[in-house]
Amino acid sequence: MTTGKKERRSGFGVMMGLIGMIKPLLPVMFVAILMGCIGNLMATFITVFGGYGFLLVTGMWEGRLSVLFVWMVVCALLRGVLRYAEQASNHYIAFKLLARIRHQVFAALRRLAPAKLDGSRKGNLISIITSDIELLEVFYAHTISPIAIAVITSIFMVVFIGMLYPVAGGIAACFYLLVGLVIPLINGRRGGEKGQEYRDSFGELNTCVLDNLYGLEEIIQYGQQEGRMEQMRNHTKHLESVNEQLKNRENGQRVVTDAVILAAGIVMAIATAYLTQAGAMDAADAIVAVIAMMSSFGPTAALSSLSNNLHHTLASGNRVLDILAEKPVVYDVTDGSEICEGDIRCENVCYTYTEQKEVLSDFSATFSKNHIHGILGKSGCGKSTLLKLLMRFYETEQGNILYGSENVNHINTNVLRKNISYVTQETFLFHDTIENNIKVAKEDATREEVMEAARKASIHDFIMTLPQGYETKLSELGDSLSGGERQRIGIARAFLHDADILFLDEPTSNIDSLNEGMILKSLAQEKENKTILLVSHRKSTMGIADDVIAM
């Protein structure tokens, strides 16, 4: 998202960051872990009791078969109920946390916008907001509690088997660690970078698709279909290649895990047989030890296979945590002045975009009330940058910007922007009615106020020609309107907002001369008690300006 390359967190660091978000739901997590531990032990002891039943039938152990049968039925019933309780608790946690994370991510984006998000890859951001956050459901519902369950149940089984014979308990502990810790760690280190590469490639593919959708007309017009399709194919091939490598590693790990579990049974059988022959261990206990260990690998084996999904999950978590940890270029002022009025003065203002040439150098000017101030210059001379500095989207590197006697950096950000109507070069339209699109500037505006603003922007007559008038619903991104019509809706928003300060950045660049003249006439009538800055590269637009600054 930023120009600089971030240092990627370790898998453990990502997990700690994600686990830190669970604090409000810790009681539910404890319930999930408790239910999971008891449920998995119930599943294990169904087999263990079955082993005791075999020993009873063969005369190697004394007891009552009916009691064993009752215990097996109880364990089976509890296993089902507890499994449901565990999964219900985990998914409750997951869905609650996903909603919380989405809220935090959108809050972070609001904090970072607009300066930090200028030039960001929109497809990559969409990938983070949607698929990356959604993938965290795997972590919260199927990762945290399984790890705790595997640790607790393994310790319980080591104690149980160790009570049969300490050496058998030691053997079980070694193989539990090998399957549940060593193999996942090795696989995690080998696949972590590939998981990050997969998520980044997925974001790049999203960006490519969005570019092609937005630029479809230009692509067709200039015959770039094959080139753009080739670009998408290359992104897709790379994504498939990385995914195939991850799948191969997953299959390899599964084979290794199964082999280690099989080896565990063989080693335990050989060791207990030797101990039985040496008279150090009872034959019945030896058989139970083998059965208990082989039937209890479920939680630890789940950890082993879990590390495969963690490649994607931790990579997604890392990208989400990056956004949450991102520092804004400009922090909102919340404890500053509530006054934003008077002449606007720029005193020796300098500004340079990162890794680019200086855009503004020692710029000074005064913009007074009741005047229309024109700012004329070719593209790239800093006209738009000046308006962004005045809006405090960016902060000056040198010099001062003053509203009356107040420095812009000391005025409450909400107060500053509430007192300014800002028309950008590109008007964004929402997938909503024309009326609601104009009312973005003032949500409680009446229909009459909206229509008056539309008249001033010379868009009312056009709207009334539409079958549903102001209730006409616009297509996504406003593609059903021309560039000039979109621009006039943006100007209507500014008139509806009716702020004391009005900034217009190339407001009529896509508008015909007749409508431009009507809009400029409206602006001239609006200048009383207002400070208006009109930015343009066209001299004809400057006709209504009281003074013009050439940049």
Secondary structure, 3 states (H helix, E strand, C coil): CCCCCCCCCCHHHHHHHHHHHHHHHHHHHHHHHHHHHHHHHHHHHHHHHHHHHHHHHCCCCCCCHHHHHHHHHHHHHHHHHHHHHHHHHHHHHHHHHHHHHHHHHHHHHHHHCCCCCCCCCHHHHHHHHHHHHHHHHHHHHHCHHHHHHHHHHHHHHHHHHHHHCHHHHHHHHHHHHHHHHHHHHHHHHHHHHHHHHHHHHHHHHHHHHHHHHHCHHHHHHCCCHHHHHHHHHHHHHHHHHHHHHHHHHHHHHHHHHHHHHHHHHHHHHHHHHHHHHCCCCCHHHHHHHHHHHHCCCHHHHHHHHHHHHHHHHHHHHHHHHHHHHCCCCCCCCCCCECCCCCCEEEEEEEEECCCCCEEEEEEEEEECCCEEEEEECCCCCCHHHHHHHHCCCCCCCEEEEEECCEEHHHECHHHHHHCEEEECCCCCCCCCEHHHHHHHHCCCCCHHHHHHHHHHCCCHHHHHHCCCHHHCECCHHHCCCCHHHHHHHHHHHHHHHCCCEEEEECCCCCCCHHHHHHHHHHHHHHCCCCEEEEEECCHHHHHHCCEEEEC
